[in-house]
């Protein structure tokens, strides 16, 4: 059988081949044709060469990727894969061969290559592993440990809990499994939506892969073969959410130069030679930049060196710390909020993050190393990918995820025989509790890793399992989790109906109720002696239905008051020591920015018994008066607009739509309270897997199947995504249009 490429009405690729290896070649080929620019951006990010064509704005990422040794780790992991699982290694090579066969044609259709002068390069066998690693290296949010270190240093250890992500936001997803006893068909349904940075092209690729061994539909990661996160084989389906586990450590290192290189002080009091070399990063339009790469026995040094810290934050006169640049959202994926990388934007020219008087911070460590599992084990978990495609029952999915490495996820699966699965998958090291929370000293005993945790399992309650990054089965493995609001709301909605169908799940995807509004509304309820205008605003918000709908004026007023409260709390002298971040590299600054941290921790900060002398009722009163004097003129969707990340400015800007939802809604479209209403993250896909009839399954992505601007399928799913509608999953080959044989 030749490789056959079909398309459905939405341009989604459906591929058939005679073997798994030929199918992998076809997947690489069609992905390169559809998404050549995206693939090359991801490869260059993995190899830390993106500044060579994107310019200085990409330099902070390239520095981190070089110093963290991402490309070298990908090479190691592929070499290990060849030893442990030669079949999967050959399968990955087949995918890479397909990518290389399709890149030239794909680049001809992608205008970004001509605009940047980039010529498509050559993918290596380890490139998919590098893409996976670069996509997820910040997923566990190790930079949050830098923030916790600041909190504990300046406010004490109790402050860590106040600012924990049971109030702030991290990357995550919604996922729910409804067993057959709770569906109209008697067969399970799995549904959900991964929350990531909304990128154009999208981070998930709808695809159908078929060969004599298997026939699978699902959401693939462009640049990686197979279907890792969300798939349906016809008899079993699976989906994941971020487990919020902590599996990366930061060590304070003591380094010294010697005549032969660099040495690091170990926990036994002995200085040992560290690996050291220099690399050069090419920067488009500027001089090359030399980077010193050092690796101790703990791991690569990602901050500082023998002489101290590097990459200090620039603080303008007057003590204002700025995020972003004149354009507001600066297009960087590295930044606050865990996730793939992050949010680094002011939402306007020179918007001040904080006006509190800066103080001189306690001297931070001279060097910090990162220890992460694939660097230690040489295994990125790719051995799980082929078994997932071949799975027929829940037991097969379970065994496949035993091979999973990272990111650490909660897995939900169900099959047509009634089997269900709810477990954690991935590697979390056994080590001291202190390692999880803050930086630990490399030169002191007690911080080594000692094997791996057993991954927890959970069951269903009343025929349902819900996971939305809250404290759940992964609680023993993590430090900070998402608030319970999304999970509680999904569970409540599922309780409201005795029997569910696949078609009914869209109503849950798009729910906009904001439970986290309660603490602020409670403060508003207690206020008196307001001006008539502020009193009317208070009464309006207390009568509000708490739905963050795009067309709601009440939601716009609530967001305005919330933002004003956040800015006033952040400007309080009690937090002045946190207003100026330590001189860490630029990429980590958003994790250390005070205003977003206050915004995402607002629920905790308003409910705390005491808050360092901050008069919270006075702050809320002033905020209400401020907004009443100058209220919003429109609706929530006027300011809460989609702001996707693109590696390159599109030239002619798109008129991106207004959005419903908010960070703690089931419809999780995240703004940064107090900083901007713009939403850079949200549902990167939605799916409904029906085990009764796979043809009744549904899916949608924010834009479309094609990564080529101007293609009919570049943005054709956006209206459906906005409206909460889903695209049918087509698996009948007679309903597809044949594109070509290869």
Beta strands, then each sheet from edge to edge (+ up, - down):
strand 1: 4-7
strand 2: 13-16
strand 3: 172-178
strand 4: 189-197
strand 5: 205-211
strand 6: 214-220
strand 7: 230-232
strand 8: 236-242
strand 9: 248-252
strand 10: 255-258
strand 11: 261-265
strand 12: 271-281
strand 13: 289-295
strand 14: 300-304
strand 15: 367-372
strand 16: 409-415
strand 17: 420-425
strand 18: 440-441
strand 19: 464-467
strand 20: 670-672
strand 21: 676-683
strand 22: 686-690
strand 23: 698-700
strand 24: 727-728
strand 25: 737-741
sheet 1: 17+ 16- 8+ 7- 6+ 5- 2- 1+ 25-
sheet 2: 19+ 3- 4+ 21- 20+
sheet 3: 19+ 3- 4+ 22- 23+ 24-
sheet 4: 14+ 15- 9+ 18+
sheet 5: 10+ 11- 12+ 13-
end
